[in-house]
């Protein structure tokens, strides 16, 4: 495990991302020790600029922006993790089943995926959020809704990988040797698919965070009193934070969102490149040459 971590740290992108991730996770942990309730108003003096007592100032509602940010990052990551993990499970099961089995199973599953991909998902999300307003007000429910719209393309990518692996010699050798289908998938296919799965998982987290911000800006999605990056920004815009000169209230969720997007993007690049078998073979060759 230490060797894996040491190899990853040789990539400057992962080293920077790791430092930023430690900061983000520290903020998430700090939310559990907040002296303020995340949904109550008028707990602090209103509209105070950043100071030692309030590092990111306070907003017009009498809430400490720094502690609101800790809850916002935690809740936004909760939505993103639920959406990405559930959608990855669906994508892996559908993609592997379609690619390995083929035939009618492949056609039915890909037809379902293609139907999902051609839907104008933003319009559909707005429609569902309007109809099921009370249901999507909860973090997990919104994550599940986003997961439904984010598995199809990645399932097709996984299917194409499995179609290629199915025609290789090691697949025929494994089948003729009596290896079960489950064992073949877990031992032979999964190492090749893992970079794709992890990369799409991290990318899907970015997409889910962006969609949550979009829905919150439109006044839809979760309960607006629950702090997320989207609801923080929506509240600051609705309360005209810039008009009142409360720039720290407006720019805090924007900067945090951009930072989170950059961290997830670099993390996706560095981890997927490290886990790619072709890149690992090249890395081993370079090490042998140095020796």
N, C-alpha and C positions, 0 to 999 in steps of 0.2 A: 504494500500500500504506500509506504514512504517512497519507494522507487517510482511508482506511478505519479505521485504528487511532484517529486523532484523533476521528472521528465516534463510534466506539464508546465512547471514554473520556468523552464528554459524558453518557452514561448512568451515574449514580452506582453502579448495581448492578454494571456491568461494571468500573468503576474499582476498587471494593472487591474484586471477584472476581479481577481481574488481579493485585492485590497479594498476595492469598492464594494464587493459582496460582503466583506466583513463589516463595513460601515452600515450597509443596508440591513443586514441581519441584526446588528446591534440596535438599530432603530426599532426593528420588529420586536426584539426582546424588551426594549425599554417601554414599549406600549403597555406591557403587563404591570409596570411600576408607575404609571402615570398618576399624578396627584389630582387629575381632573377627570370627570366623566366625559366620554367622547361626544355625547349627544345633548348635554345640558348647556344652556346659554347663561351668560352674565356671571361667569365664575371668576373672571379677572376684569380689571379695568379695560374699557373698550378703546380700540383704535390706538394702542400704544406702539411706537416704533420699536425695532429690535434693541434689546438692552441685556445686561447681565442676567436680570431676573427672567426675561422673556427673550431668548436668543433670536427668535424669528418674529418677534412682536406679537401683538394680539389683533384679533379682527373686530369688525363692527358688532359682532354678536357676543363679545366678551369671552372669547375662547383663545387659549394659547395656541398659536399657529404651529409651533414646534411639536407639541404633544398631539395636536390634530394630525400632523404629518406622520407621526409614528403609527397611529391607528390607520391612516389612509394607505400607507405602504403595506401594512399587514393585511388589510382587507382586500386591496387590489391584487396582491399576490395570492390570496386565498381563491379569489375568482379565477385567476390565471392558472393556478395549479389544478383546480377542479376541472376546468375546461380542457387543459392540455392533456392531463392524465386520462380522463375518460375518452377523449377523442383519439388518443394514441392506442388505447385498448381496442376501440372499434376499428381503427385503421389497420392495426396489425392483424387482427382476426380476419377482417374482410380481405385485406390484401394477400395474406398468406393462403387463405382458403381459395380465393379466385385464381391466384397464380399457380398453386400446386395441383388443385383438382381440375381446373379447366372446364370445358364443356358447358352444360347448362348452368352449373353453379357459377362459373365465371361470368356468363352473360347476364344472369339475374343480378348478381352482386354489383357488377359494373354499371348495369342499367340504373340501379338504385343510387350509386355514387354519382353518375352523370346527371341524374335528375336533381340531386342535391346541389351539384356545382353550378348548374345553369340558373338556379333560383337567384333572384336579386336579394341576397341575404340581408342587406341593410334595410330594404323596404319590408321584408318579411319580419325581421327583428323588431322594427318599429311597430308593425301591425300586431305581432304577438305580444309585445310589451304593453301595447294599448289595451288589448283584449284581456290579457292575464295580468293586469296591473298589480294586483295584490300578490300573485304567485312569484313574480320576478323581483319583488322587493327584498328578497333574501339572497345572501351571497351565494350559497350553494346552488340555489335554483337558477340564478343567472349564469353561473358557471356551466351547469348542465345544458342550458339553452344554447350557449355559445359552442359547446362541444358538438352539438347536433349539426352545426354548419361548418365544422372545421376538420372533418375526418376524410372527406371524399377524395380530395386531391392527393393527400398523403397515402391513402389506401391504393390509389392507382400507381404511385411511385413505388411502393413496396411490392405491388403485384408485378411490375416490370422487372424488379430485381429478382423476385422468385422465379419468374419465367426464364430468366437467364441462368440462374443457378440450377434449375431443374434439368437443363440440357447438358450440364457439365459431367465429366467422367466420374467425379467422386460421388455424385448422386446415384448413378447406376451401380457403382461399386457398393455403396451403402445398402441399396435396395437388394442386390443379389446376395449380400452377406447376411440378410435377414434382419437388418436394423428397422425398428418400428418407425412409423411416420413421425410420431411425436419426438422421438430421440433424434431423428434426422433433422428436424426443424430446429430443435434446441441446440444441438451440438454442431451441426454443419452450416445451417443457414443463418442462425441468429448472430454469429460474429460478423457476418457481412452486412446484416440488416441493422445492427446496433447503431452505427454512425448515422444512418438515415433517420432512425427512430428518435435518437437523442437530439439531432439537429432540428428535426421538425417539431419535437416537443418544446424546445426552447423558443423556436420561432413562433410557435402557436401561443406561447405565453405572452409574447410581445403583441400578437394580434388580439388576444383576449383583453389585454390591458387597454389597447387602443379602442376597441369596440366598447368597452365599459365607459371610457371617457366620452366617446361619441354619444352613447345613449344618455349619459348623465347630462351632457350639454343640451340635449334635446328635451330634457325634463322627464326622461323615461328611465327604466332600469330600477335599481334598488332604491330603498327609502332614502330620500335626500338628506335626512338628518344623520345617516350613518356615514362616517368619513371614509371616502376613498379618494384617489387622485382625481377621478371624474367629478364627484360631488363637491370636493373642495374648490375646483376650478369653476364649476357651475354656480356655486353659491357666491364666489367672489365676483363673477360676472353679473349675476342677478342683483347683487347688492351694490354694484357700481364701485368696486374697490378702487380702480384707477381714478375715477372722478373725484373720490374723496381723498386721494393721495395715499391710499393704503397699498403701495406697490408691493410690499413684502407679502401681503395676503394673496395677491394675484400671481406673482411670479414663483412663489414657492412650489405649488403643484406642477407648474410648467417645467421648471428646472429639474424637479425630482422625476418627472415622467421621461424627459429626454435622457437623463442620466440612466434611468432604468432600461430604456430601449437600447442605449449604447452598450451597457453591461451585458444584456441578454444576447445582443448580436455578436459581440466579441467572444462571449462564452460559447456560443454555438459554433463559431468558426474554429476556435482553438480545440475544443473537445472533439468535434467531428473530424478534423484533420488528424488528431492524435489517434483516434480509434479506427481510421481508415486503414485496412490491411495493406494497401499499396504504399501509402505513406510510411507505414511502420517498416515495411521491407526496405524502402529507400533509406530510412533512418538507420536501420541495422547495418546496411551496406556502407554508409558513411562512417559509422563507428569502427567497422572492421578495417576500413582503409586507413583511419587515423592510427589504429594500433599497429 
